[in-house]
Amino acid sequence: MHHDRPLSGIKVCDFAAGIAGPYSSMMLAQYGADVVKVEAIEGDWIRNTGGRLKGDHGAQSLVTARGKRSLSIDLKNPKGHEIALKLAAQADIVTESFRPGVIKRLGLDYDTVRIRNPDVIYLSVSGFGQSGPHSQRAAMDLILQAFSGLMSVTVDREQRPIRIGIAMVDYVTGLYALQAVMAALIARGQGAGSKHIDVSLMQAALSPQAAQLIRQHISGHQPHAFGMPVGTFKTKDGYVTLSGAKPEHFIAVCDLLGRCDIKNHPDFNNHQKRIANANKINEMIQNSMHEKTSDDWVNAFNNLGLMCAKVNDYEDILNDEHCNAVDSFTWVDQPGVGKIPVINPPGIAPLSTDDSRSLAPNIGEHSEAVLLELGYSAADISSFTNDGVVNLGNNKTNG
């Protein structure tokens, strides 16, 4: 076993689609597990989200399918169902992300799989969980940003709720799911046996907001800024975000800007008054920020020991000297797509350009290899293909 692949030898049958569930199984693959992505004949719907870039891939599938093998089958066909059940019976971990009840109707639920696989670790990821009044509600990242209260604290200057620009709840859910699966693996090694893990986007969205929820419950008020100045300001050529958490930071910023009128204003002469008048202070600071570039302000604030950053776009990040110095990305040649940057997950050694964990499979790319491993003959596979049970994809592989 390689030290950078501690899950080498662990088999994962991955029925999950979308982002949250597949992200957790992708991370299992990054730790060395053999993850077989079981997807529909036409592929996981996430491949089309945002439009396909090239071939079988959209940007999301290049992330969530990375390091996996693809088995493309029709789960509603009895033969496809038997293939899936056979794969699940040999897996250490099974993952799914259907709405509660769907996987049972497909005959691939925890109780069914456990009959053939008594020690299975079975992960179910859903919007609101496997039980409760909302369990049957359709949900996605945006819906849980609203439901969980997150959008009540991510507001614009007019206090209108706004969404975080990426599917952050999905990714956080995937990481919580990964954590739960890893713990279950350890427990199984200590004799705990099988486990059904229920992870919801709702609970994952709530968990990072614990302090804000407690603060509002006790004070009766929505959470507010913890320091001043805190905000994002337009500069001569972009935006800068500044976080002045301590009272002395306020004085330092005012002195740097030459704004004695702000520093000595009677409405701002203590920390609590500044918090109460945060919007007014930020507007006054903004009036001085147009004079210099973002880089000029970042250098000036850094010299004062203040926390700040230029608001970068993704091209800025790809070209950033620090990100490149610490190997934040590995550039890989993704078949059918071309050269793309792959972000190296924290805590895992940077991938090499030829590491299979850095590549995402095409639809059904490994169907033939997986079926052969399950004991099916070439004649069986030909029959499955002719009957529309299996998609071998455009690229056959020996695994």
N, C-alpha and C positions, 0 to 999 in steps of 0.2 A: 504493500500500500504506500503510495506517495504521500508525503506529509502535507502537500498542498491539495490532496484529494482524499480527505479522511472518510468520505462516503463511498469510496471505490468498493464495488461489489454489491452496493445497495441498488435494488431495482425499484423503479417507480412507474406505475401505470397511471398516466395523466389524462383523465377525461375532461379536465377543466378547460374552459374557453374564456375569452375576454382578456382581462389584464390581471386582476388580483390573484386568482388561483394559479394561472400560468406563470406569474412572476415568482411565486413561492417555489414552484417546481423548477423554474429556470435556475433559481439560486441553489437548489439541491444539486442540479447538474454542475453548477460552478464548483461545488464542493466534491465533485467526482462521481455522483450517482449516475446510473444508466437510466435516463428518463425517456420513456416512449410516449410521445404525444399522440393520443388517439383522437383523430379529428374526422369530420364529416368528409364525404366523397369530394365535395367542393372546397373543403378546407375550413378551418376555424374562421368565424365571421370577422375576427379582429384583423385578419389579413387585408380586409377591404376598408377598414376604418381610416378615414382621411384620404382615401384613394390609394390604389396600389402604386408603388413607386416604379418597380420593375418586376417582371415575372410574377412569382407567387407572393411577393412581399409588399406590405406596407411598413411604415416605420415602426409601428407597435410590434408587429410580428417578428421583426428583426431583433427586438429586445426580448420579448417574452418567450420566444421559441429557441433562443440561443442555447447551444449545447445539447439539444434534444435530438431524438430520432422521431421521424413522422411515420405513423401507421394510419392510413386513410381508409376507413371502412364505414359501411352503413349499419349503424347500431340497431336500427328498427327491423333489419332483415334477420331472421332466425340464425342464419349462418354467421352473419356479422356479430350478432349477440354472443354466440358461442365462442367466437374468436376473442372477443373482448373479455369474456368471463375467464377464458383459459389464461389470458395474459394477466388479469387481475389475481388469479389464483397463485401465480408464481411471483407476485410482487411483494416487496417489503412494505411499500407505501402505495396507496391508491388516492388520487385526488379527483374531486369533481366540483363544479360550480354552477350546477343547474338550479333553477328555482325549486325549493323544497317540494318533494313529491315526484318530480320528474324522473330522477334517477331510479326511484323504486319502480315506476311504471316501465322503465327500460330493463328492469330485472338485474340491475348492477349496483344496488344499494348495499350498505354496510352489512346488514343481516344476511343477505344473499351471498355476498363475497366471503364472509367469515365462515360459512359452511365449508367452503373449499380451502379457505386460507385462515385458520384459527388465530394466527398471530399478526394479522394485518393491522397496520396503522392506516386509518381511513380519514382523510381530510375532506370536509364539506365547507365550501365557501359560498356565502349568499349575501343578499342585501341586508336582511333583517334577522337572519338566523333561522334555525330549523323549527322553532316553535314560537308561540306568542301571537298576539292579534295582528301584527303586520307581516308575519312570515311569508304570506303569499303575495305581498306587494312587489311589483316590478321596481327595481332600483338600479342605479348606477352611481358613479362617483359624484356627479353634480347634485343628484337628489339627496345624497347623504351629506354633502357639504351644507345644504340647506337644512335638512332635518336635524342634524347634530348640533346646530347652533353656530357652526364655524363661520357661516356667512354673516352672522350678526356682529362679528368682530372684525371681519374683513370688509370695510366700508370705504366709500369714496368721500370726498370733502363735503358732499351733501348728505352723508350718512346713509346712502343707498347701499344695500348689500351687494357684494360682487363676489364672483367665484375665483378661486385660485386657478391660474391659467393652465395647469396640467392636472392629470388625474391623480393627485396626491393621495387621496383616500384609498384608491386602488392599490397604490404602491405600499402605503403603510400597512394596509390589510395583508398584502403578500408577505411583508416582513414579520408581522405578528404570527401569521400562519406558519412561516418557516421556523420561527422560534418554538412554536407549540409542537411541530413535527419533530424537531431535533430533541426536545425534552422527552417526547414519547419514545423515540428511538433509544435514548439512554435508559428510560424506565423499563422498556422491553428487555434490554440487555441485563437488567437486574431482576427479571422474572415477572414483570407486570403484565405481560401478554398484550393482547390486542387493545386498540383504543379507537373510538370514534371522536374526532375533533371537530367541533362546531365553531367556525370563525365567521363573524359577520362584518360587513363594511360599517354597519352602524356602530358596533362596539369599538372597532378600530378607529373610527372617526372621533368618538367620544374620548378615548383614552388619553390622547395628548392634550386634551382640554381640561384635565382634572382640576388644575389650579384655578382657571378662570371660572369654572362651574362653582367651586367652593367659595370663591371671592364674591360672586354675585349672590349666592344663597345667603351668605352672612351679612353682606352690606346692603343687599337689595338693589344694587346698581350694576349696570353693565361694566365689564372690565375697562379700564382706561389706561392711558400711557403711564409707564412706570418711571419715566424720567423726562427731562426736557433740556435741550431740544431733541425730539425724536421725529423723524419724518424723511420724506423724499423730496428733493428740491431740484428745480430746473436750473441748469447752468447755461453757460454760453453755447455749449455744444452737446448737451445731453442731460443726464440726471445723476445726482449723488444722493445716497442714503446715509443718514447720520444718526447715531445713537448716543445721546448724552445722558448716561444713566445717573450721574452724580451731580449734586448742586454745583460743585466747582466747574463741571463741564459747561454749564450754562454761562458762567462768568467768562470762561476761556473763549467760547464761541463769540460772545458779545464783543470782547476785546479784539479778537481777530478781525471781526467785521467792522470794527470802529463804531459800534452801535451802543453808545452810552445811554441813549434814550430808552433802549430795551432793558439794559442792565439795571438802570436806576428807576425804572417805572414803578410807581407805588403798587400797581396791581400784580407785579411780578417779583416782589422783594423777598419771597420765601418759596420753598419747594412746593408746598401745597397750592399756593396761588398760581404758580407756573403750570402745574398739572391742570388746574381748573380753567386756565386761559390758554391751553395748548394751541388751539386753532389760531388764536390771535397772534401768539408769539411766532408760530410758523409762517404766517402771512408776512409779518414784519421781517423775518429772516430772509424769506424768499425774495424780497425786494432788493437784497444785496447780492444774491447768488448769481444773477445774470452777468456779473462783471468778469468772471473768470471761467476757464474751461473746467471740465470735470476732473481731469488729471491735476490741474493746479489746486483745486480745492482738496482733493484726496491727499496730496502731498502736505498741504498746510495743516489739515486736520490731524494727519498722522504725526506730524511734528509736535502737536500738542498732546499726543497720546490718546486721541479720541477714536472711537470705533467708527469707521466709515468705509464706504465702498462706492465705486462707480457702478451704475446700473449697466451691466454688460448685456450684449446679445450673445447668441450662441457662437457666432463667428469670433467675437472677442475672446470667448472662453477657449475655443480651439487654438487660438494664437497666443494665449496667455503664457508668459514665461514660467510662472510658478506651476501651473497645471502640467505643462510639458516637462518641467524639471522633475516632478514627482510621479511621472507616468500615469497621469489621470486617464489617458486614452491609449488604446492599442489600435493601430490602423490595420484593418484586415481586408482581404480581397474576398468579398461575399459572392459566391457563384451566382451568376445571373443578374447581379446588381452592380458590382464594381467595388471600388475601395471605399470603405466607410469607417468612421471612428466608433470604436466600442469602448464604453466607459468601464474601467476596471472597478469592481465592487470594493468598498472599503474592507480591509482585513484579509483580502485574498491577494496573493502575489500577482503582479501584472502578468497578463496572458501573453504568450508569444504569438506571432502572426500566423503560425501554422497549427495552433492549438484548436482542436475540434470544438472546445467549449466556447470559442469566439464566433462560431458560425451557426446560422439558423437553417433548418432543413426546408426544402421545397415540399409541397403537398405530396404525401405518399412516397417520399424519396426512399424511405427505408422499409416500406411495406413488405417487399419480397424477403428481405433479410430477416425481419422480425417473424414472419410467418414460417420461414424455414426453421428458425430457432424454436418455435412452438411445436415443431414436429410435422408440419404440413408438407406434402410432397409438391413437386413442380406441377403435377397434374391437378392437384387440389387448387393450387394458386391460379392456374390457368382457368379452371372452372369458376373460381370466385370472381376473377376479372371479367369473364364473359357474362356472368350473371349480374354484374354491377354491384357486387358485394364489396369489392376491394378496388382501390385506385392505386396503381403502381407508380403513378407520377411520370414525369418526363425523364427522370434520371434514376435508373436502377443502380443499386449499390450493394456491395457485400457487407455493409455495416462498418 
